[in-house]
């Protein structure tokens, strides 16, 4: 994932796609902390300042995602970018669900694990409606 910082301090993130096109780019809106398993700004677990938590669970052989980039590459992001994307762009589980419905998740080979990341995801919030 690529991070771009403006002189104002605003951080923009961009996800690569399997075919090398420029994937989804977004402006971070919510402060986030998390664990980066492969030292590439790909969080596998994290929490943002609004209380939204996202956890990716590695399930080899039990998870698949699209291998093709949709027509709109600018709305696509790779699997390892899902956690930082949701945590930096959303404040609630409702926003996360809506955001996932408006984008496309695509599989990209991650050299550090030797495959496309086979993950399941849990999104939680401390809010009562979560």
N, CA, C and O of each residue as an XYZ file, in Angstrom:
520
protein
N       0.861     -1.157      0.000
C       0.000      0.000      0.000
C       0.905      1.216      0.000
O       1.967      1.221      0.623
N       0.474      2.233     -0.699
C       1.255      3.444     -0.817
C       0.628      4.551      0.017
O      -0.584      4.764     -0.035
N       1.440      5.246      0.774
C       0.965      6.387      1.564
C       1.513      7.660      0.940
O       2.706      7.754      0.649
N       0.657      8.620      0.740
C       1.037      9.914      0.192
C       0.654     10.965      1.210
O      -0.472     10.951      1.706
N       1.555     11.876      1.535
C       1.268     12.896      2.536
C       1.341     14.270      1.881
O       2.328     14.612      1.229
N       0.286     15.046      2.065
C       0.288     16.426      1.586
C       1.031     17.297      2.587
O       1.268     16.887      3.724
N       1.394     18.492      2.165
C       2.079     19.408      3.074
C       1.199     19.796      4.255
O       1.716     20.199      5.297
N      -0.115     19.683      4.117
C      -1.028     20.007      5.220
C      -1.015     18.938      6.300
O      -1.594     19.134      7.368
N      -0.362     17.811      6.038
C      -0.340     16.717      6.999
C      -1.394     15.667      6.715
O      -1.408     14.620      7.363
N      -2.276     15.921      5.760
C      -3.305     14.955      5.399
C      -2.642     13.749      4.742
O      -1.757     13.897      3.900
N      -3.076     12.564      5.134
C      -2.505     11.346      4.564
C      -3.524     10.715      3.614
O      -4.691     10.530      3.958
N      -3.055     10.393      2.425
C      -3.847      9.668      1.455
C      -3.207      8.298      1.288
O      -1.983      8.186      1.209
N      -4.022      7.264      1.234
C      -3.526      5.915      1.020
C      -4.049      5.395     -0.310
O      -5.142      5.764     -0.741
N      -3.271      4.540     -0.956
C      -3.689      3.934     -2.220
C      -3.328      2.458     -2.195
O      -2.215      2.075     -1.834
N      -4.290      1.645     -2.586
C      -4.089      0.206     -2.653
C      -3.645     -0.186     -4.055
O      -4.181      0.322     -5.039
N      -2.669     -1.086     -4.155
C      -2.346     -1.629     -5.483
C      -3.403     -2.643     -5.899
O      -4.207     -3.075     -5.074
N      -3.406     -3.020     -7.154
C      -4.295     -4.074     -7.651
C      -3.436     -5.137     -8.317
O      -2.302     -4.850     -8.702
N      -3.950     -6.370     -8.466
C      -3.147     -7.460     -9.029
C      -2.597     -7.180    -10.421
O      -1.533     -7.686    -10.775
N      -3.306     -6.381    -11.217
C      -2.821     -6.127    -12.570
C      -1.979     -4.852    -12.667
O      -1.673     -4.387    -13.765
N      -1.607     -4.292    -11.517
C      -0.729     -3.131    -11.504
C      -1.400     -1.784    -11.691
O      -0.726     -0.754    -11.703
N      -2.728     -1.775    -11.839
C      -3.433     -0.504    -11.980
C      -3.485      0.208    -10.637
O      -3.304     -0.407     -9.586
N      -3.733      1.499    -10.684
C      -3.909      2.269     -9.466
C      -5.260      1.909     -8.878
O      -6.297      2.152     -9.495
N      -5.251      1.335     -7.699
C      -6.490      0.940     -7.043
C      -7.102      2.086     -6.263
O      -6.772      3.253     -6.472
N      -7.978      1.736     -5.382
C      -8.701      2.689     -4.552
C      -7.739      3.601     -3.793
O      -6.767      3.131     -3.202
N      -8.009      4.885     -3.813
C      -7.248      5.853     -3.019
C      -8.235      6.530     -2.085
O      -9.378      6.791     -2.460
N      -7.793      6.811     -0.872
C      -8.687      7.449      0.079
C      -7.902      8.342      1.026
O      -6.704      8.166      1.246
N      -8.617      9.291      1.568
C      -8.066     10.206      2.549
C      -8.384      9.646      3.932
O      -9.532      9.306      4.220
N      -7.382      9.554      4.772
C      -7.630      9.052      6.111
C      -8.448     10.079      6.890
O      -8.166     11.277      6.862
N      -9.467      9.578      7.585
C     -10.346     10.450      8.361
C     -10.292     10.148      9.852
O     -10.659     10.988     10.673
N      -9.839      8.964     10.197
C      -9.885      8.513     11.584
C      -8.516      7.970     11.979
O      -7.943      7.152     11.261
N      -7.987      8.423     13.121
C      -6.715      7.922     13.622
C      -6.808      6.447     13.957
O      -7.806      5.999     14.522
N      -5.769      5.681     13.611
C      -5.803      4.229     13.730
C      -4.483      3.687     14.261
O      -3.417      4.213     13.941
N      -4.552      2.645     15.065
C      -3.374      1.883     15.481
C      -3.631      0.422     15.164
O      -4.779     -0.021     15.133
N      -2.556     -0.330     14.929
C      -2.752     -1.740     14.646
C      -1.440     -2.475     14.480
O      -0.362     -1.888     14.577
N      -1.549     -3.763     14.230
C      -0.409     -4.643     14.048
C      -0.207     -4.892     12.557
O      -1.120     -5.333     11.860
N       1.010     -4.601     12.075
C       1.371     -4.800     10.676
C       2.199     -6.081     10.590
O       3.334     -6.116     11.064
N       1.646     -7.120      9.997
C       2.307     -8.426      9.983
C       3.424     -8.547      8.954
O       4.325     -9.366      9.133
N       3.395     -7.761      7.886
C       4.388     -7.936      6.818
C       5.171     -6.660      6.512
O       5.823     -6.576      5.471
N       5.118     -5.680      7.389
C       5.885     -4.431      7.263
C       5.618     -3.699      5.943
O       6.543     -3.207      5.297
N       4.332     -3.633      5.551
C       3.946     -2.944      4.318
C       2.733     -2.046      4.534
O       2.009     -1.759      3.581
N       2.494     -1.597      5.763
C       1.307     -0.810      6.107
C       0.022     -1.612      5.950
O      -1.048     -1.036      5.754
N       0.118     -2.928      6.035
C      -1.051     -3.797      5.982
C      -1.361     -4.265      7.393
O      -0.680     -5.142      7.923
N      -2.368     -3.693      7.993
C      -2.736     -4.089      9.346
C      -3.552     -5.375      9.308
O      -4.417     -5.544      8.448
N      -3.274     -6.280     10.241
C      -4.086     -7.491     10.337
C      -5.075     -7.389     11.483
O      -6.046     -8.143     11.542
N      -4.829     -6.460     12.393
C      -5.743     -6.181     13.487
C      -5.512     -4.732     13.884
O      -4.381     -4.247     13.884
N      -6.595     -4.049     14.222
C      -6.423     -2.658     14.608
C      -7.683     -2.069     15.199
O      -8.750     -2.683     15.195
N      -7.527     -0.858     15.706
C      -8.644     -0.130     16.288
C      -8.463      1.337     15.957
O      -7.346      1.854     15.950
N      -9.587      2.008     15.680
C      -9.472      3.437     15.411
C      -9.975      4.249     16.601
O     -10.520      3.703     17.560
N      -9.783      5.552     16.517
C     -10.119      6.423     17.642
C     -11.615      6.508     17.923
O     -12.012      7.015     18.972
N     -12.450      6.024     17.009
C     -13.900      6.017     17.214
C     -14.383      4.712     17.840
O     -15.566      4.571     18.148
N     -13.469      3.755     18.030
C     -13.832      2.490     18.661
C     -14.088      1.348     17.693
O     -14.428      0.246     18.123
N     -13.932      1.583     16.392
C     -14.122      0.516     15.411
C     -12.892     -0.390     15.419
O     -11.759      0.087     15.366
N     -13.125     -1.688     15.485
C     -12.045     -2.680     15.478
C     -12.205     -3.574     14.256
O     -13.324     -3.896     13.857
N     -11.095     -3.969     13.669
C     -11.109     -4.849     12.510
C     -10.040     -5.909     12.726
O      -8.906     -5.594     13.086
N     -10.402     -7.154     12.507
C      -9.484     -8.275     12.686
C      -9.534     -9.159     11.453
O     -10.615     -9.528     10.994
N      -8.374     -9.500     10.917
C      -8.287    -10.436      9.806
C      -7.791    -11.765     10.346
O      -6.837    -11.807     11.122
N      -8.434    -12.849      9.941
C      -8.075    -14.181     10.393
C      -7.635    -15.013      9.202
O      -8.372    -15.146      8.225
N      -6.447    -15.567      9.279
C      -5.838    -16.353      8.214
C      -6.479    -17.728      8.181
O      -6.389    -18.478      9.154
N      -7.131    -18.070      7.065
C      -7.795    -19.369      6.913
C      -7.425    -19.963      5.565
O      -8.204    -19.908      4.613
N      -6.244    -20.523      5.496
C      -5.766    -21.093      4.237
C      -6.707    -22.195      3.762
O      -7.057    -23.100      4.520
N      -7.111    -22.103      2.491
C      -8.000    -23.087      1.903
C      -9.478    -22.840      2.152
O     -10.318    -23.575      1.634
N      -9.814    -21.823      2.932
C     -11.213    -21.565      3.286
C     -11.699    -20.173      2.891
O     -12.824    -19.796      3.218
N     -10.881    -19.422      2.205
C     -11.287    -18.069      1.835
C     -10.798    -17.758      0.433
O      -9.662    -18.075      0.079
N     -11.645    -17.144     -0.355
C     -11.287    -16.739     -1.710
C     -11.847    -15.356     -1.988
O     -12.804    -14.922     -1.346
N     -11.254    -14.680     -2.933
C     -11.794    -13.404     -3.390
C     -11.523    -13.280     -4.880
O     -10.803    -14.094     -5.459
N     -12.095    -12.271     -5.487
C     -11.946    -12.079     -6.926
C     -10.475    -11.939     -7.300
O      -9.698    -11.308     -6.585
N     -10.107    -12.531     -8.420
C      -8.739    -12.415     -8.909
C      -8.631    -11.344     -9.989
O      -7.532    -10.904    -10.327
N      -9.754    -10.936    -10.517
C      -9.778     -9.932    -11.575
C     -10.135     -8.575    -11.006
O     -10.961     -8.466    -10.099
N      -9.513     -7.550    -11.541
C      -9.854     -6.186    -11.158
C     -11.104     -5.794    -11.928
O     -11.159     -5.991    -13.142
N     -12.092     -5.253    -11.266
C     -13.304     -4.826    -11.970
C     -12.992     -3.683    -12.939
O     -11.897     -3.122    -12.930
N     -13.958     -3.360    -13.755
C     -13.796     -2.284    -14.731
C     -13.318     -1.005    -14.066
O     -12.498     -0.286    -14.638
N     -13.806     -0.708    -12.883
C     -13.417      0.498    -12.151
C     -12.319      0.165    -11.152
O     -12.603     -0.065     -9.976
N     -11.071      0.135    -11.599
C      -9.944     -0.170    -10.713
C      -9.859      0.825     -9.564
O      -9.355      0.497     -8.490
N     -10.351      2.040     -9.786
C     -10.284      3.052     -8.724
C     -11.216      2.739     -7.560
O     -11.170      3.422     -6.537
N     -12.059      1.721     -7.696
C     -12.948      1.288     -6.606
C     -12.520     -0.076     -6.061
O     -13.251     -0.690     -5.283
N     -11.333     -0.554     -6.469
C     -10.854     -1.865     -6.044
C      -9.666     -1.723     -5.094
O      -8.850     -0.811     -5.229
N      -9.587     -2.639     -4.138
C      -8.421     -2.683     -3.265
C      -8.084     -4.126     -2.950
O      -8.952     -4.998     -2.988
N      -6.804     -4.379     -2.634
C      -6.390     -5.746     -2.377
C      -6.690     -6.152     -0.938
O      -6.888     -5.304     -0.068
N      -6.720     -7.453     -0.704
C      -7.124     -8.005      0.585
C      -6.358     -7.398      1.765
O      -6.993     -6.994      2.738
N      -5.025     -7.316      1.724
C      -4.336     -6.767      2.894
C      -4.664     -5.302      3.193
O      -4.377     -4.826      4.291
N      -5.251     -4.587      2.255
C      -5.593     -3.179      2.480
C      -6.949     -3.010      3.159
O      -7.307     -1.894      3.536
N      -7.710     -4.091      3.322
C      -9.073     -3.953      3.858
C      -9.080     -3.405      5.281
O      -9.902     -2.547      5.605
N      -8.188     -3.881      6.125
C      -8.181     -3.429      7.522
C      -7.784     -1.947      7.627
O      -8.516     -1.177      8.249
N      -6.651     -1.517      7.042
C      -6.341     -0.093      7.134
C      -7.375      0.783      6.435
O      -7.641      1.901      6.878
N      -7.962      0.282      5.342
C      -8.976      1.063      4.642
C     -10.181      1.325      5.541
O     -10.589      2.472      5.720
N     -10.744      0.269      6.100
C     -11.935      0.438      6.930
C     -11.647      1.251      8.191
O     -12.451      2.098      8.579
N     -10.516      0.999      8.827
C     -10.215      1.692     10.076
C      -9.903      3.178      9.890
O     -10.212      3.985     10.767
N      -9.301      3.544      8.771
C      -8.960      4.958      8.566
C     -10.069      5.735      7.866
O     -10.044      6.965      7.842
N     -11.051      5.017      7.290
C     -12.112      5.691      6.530
C     -13.481      5.636      7.206
O     -14.376      6.394      6.831
N     -13.667      4.758      8.192
C     -14.991      4.548      8.783
C     -14.960      4.719     10.295
O     -13.954      4.443     10.948
N     -16.078      5.179     10.837
C     -16.192      5.353     12.288
C     -17.097      4.308     12.931
O     -16.997      4.068     14.134
N     -17.985      3.676     12.146
C     -18.951      2.728     12.702
C     -19.020      1.469     11.845
O     -18.547      1.452     10.709
N     -19.616      0.414     12.404
C     -19.800     -0.811     11.627
C     -20.743     -0.569     10.451
O     -20.585     -1.176      9.392
N     -21.717      0.313     10.634
C     -22.644      0.628      9.544
C     -21.898      1.281      8.377
O     -22.135      0.937      7.219
N     -21.014      2.207      8.676
C     -20.208      2.836      7.621
C     -19.318      1.801      6.931
O     -19.163      1.831      5.710
N     -18.735      0.887      7.708
C     -17.868     -0.140      7.140
C     -18.651     -1.041      6.181
O     -18.172     -1.340      5.088
N     -19.849     -1.475      6.580
C     -20.686     -2.311      5.700
C     -21.033     -1.576      4.411
O     -20.939     -2.142      3.321
N     -21.432     -0.318      4.539
C     -21.784      0.490      3.363
C     -20.571      0.661      2.445
O     -20.685      0.533      1.226
N     -19.426      0.948      3.033
C     -18.200      1.147      2.271
C     -17.803     -0.120      1.522
O     -17.418     -0.050      0.355
N     -17.891     -1.273      2.176
C     -17.549     -2.527      1.509
C     -18.495     -2.812      0.344
O     -18.081     -3.393     -0.659
N     -19.752     -2.411      0.467
C     -20.713     -2.613     -0.615
C     -20.467     -1.728     -1.826
O     -20.969     -2.011     -2.914
N     -19.701     -0.663     -1.647
C     -19.426      0.283     -2.736
C     -18.073      0.048     -3.396
O     -17.699      0.782     -4.311
N     -17.339     -0.956     -2.949
C     -15.994     -1.216     -3.452
C     -15.861     -2.680     -3.851
O     -16.770     -3.481     -3.636
N     -14.714     -3.015     -4.435
C     -14.439     -4.395     -4.824
C     -13.148     -4.856     -4.159
O     -12.126     -4.172     -4.222
N     -13.205     -6.004     -3.531
C     -12.042     -6.605     -2.897
C     -11.443     -7.600     -3.874
O     -12.144     -8.489     -4.358
N     -10.156     -7.467     -4.171
C      -9.502     -8.359     -5.136
C      -8.275     -9.013     -4.500
O      -7.623     -8.433     -3.632
N      -7.981    -10.217     -4.944
C      -6.834    -10.950     -4.423
C      -5.554    -10.556     -5.127
O      -5.513    -10.483     -6.355
N      -4.513    -10.302     -4.360
C      -3.201     -9.975     -4.903
C      -2.184    -10.834     -4.161
O      -2.277    -11.001     -2.945
N      -1.220    -11.376     -4.888
C      -0.197    -12.225     -4.293
C       0.633    -11.410     -3.304
O       1.140    -10.340     -3.641
N       0.767    -11.922     -2.090
C       1.578    -11.279     -1.053
C       2.829    -12.138     -0.868
O       2.766    -13.238     -0.318
N       3.954    -11.625     -1.331
C       5.208    -12.378     -1.325
C       5.551    -12.911      0.072
O       6.023    -14.039      0.208
N       5.317    -12.109      1.095
C       5.703    -12.476      2.449
C       4.965    -13.700      3.001
O       5.477    -14.375      3.893
N       3.784    -13.988      2.488
C       3.060    -15.185      2.944
C       2.965    -16.248      1.853
O       2.490    -17.356      2.101
N       3.414    -15.912      0.649
C       3.470    -16.883     -0.435
C       2.155    -17.181     -1.113
O       2.030    -18.209     -1.778
N       1.173    -16.317     -0.967
C      -0.128    -16.552     -1.597
C      -0.961    -15.278     -1.550
O      -0.539    -14.249     -1.020
N      -2.155    -15.380     -2.119
C      -3.164    -14.354     -1.892
C      -3.603    -14.531     -0.446
O      -3.777    -15.661      0.010
N      -3.784    -13.443      0.276
C      -4.141    -13.550      1.703
C      -5.516    -14.201      1.864
O      -6.529    -13.593      1.519
N      -5.560    -15.440      2.391
C      -6.836    -16.131      2.598
C      -7.427    -15.753      3.968
O      -7.176    -16.424      4.969
N      -8.193    -14.697      3.992
C      -8.638    -14.185      5.284
C     -10.158    -14.108      5.407
O     -10.887    -13.984      4.423
N     -10.591    -14.187      6.638
C     -11.945    -13.843      7.048
C     -11.793    -12.607      7.918
O     -10.731    -12.382      8.499
N     -12.837    -11.810      8.013
C     -12.734    -10.548      8.718
C     -13.878    -10.397      9.714
O     -15.015    -10.789      9.453
N     -13.542     -9.819     10.858
C     -14.554     -9.454     11.847
C     -14.406     -7.959     12.104
O     -13.317     -7.462     12.388
N     -15.529     -7.259     11.997
C     -15.550     -5.814     12.269
C     -16.447     -5.610     13.488
O     -17.597     -6.047     13.505
N     -15.912     -4.947     14.494
C     -16.634     -4.727     15.742
C     -16.556     -3.267     16.139
O     -15.669     -2.533     15.702
N     -17.488     -2.862     16.964
C     -17.477     -1.511     17.510
C     -17.937     -1.600     18.947
O     -18.665     -2.522     19.316
N     -17.519     -0.656     19.753
C     -17.980     -0.633     21.136
C     -19.400     -0.041     21.247
O     -19.994     -0.034     22.325
N     -19.925      0.449     20.128
C     -21.277      1.022     20.128
C     -22.303     -0.084     20.362
O     -22.101     -1.199     19.881
N     -23.398      0.176     21.083
C     -24.410     -0.842     21.395
C     -25.024     -1.497     20.167
O     -25.401     -2.667     20.240
N     -25.140     -0.801     19.049
C     -25.781     -1.360     17.858
C     -24.878     -2.303     17.093
O     -25.349     -2.964     16.167
N     -23.608     -2.397     17.432
C     -22.676     -3.263     16.710
C     -23.035     -4.709     16.955
O     -22.371     -5.607     16.436
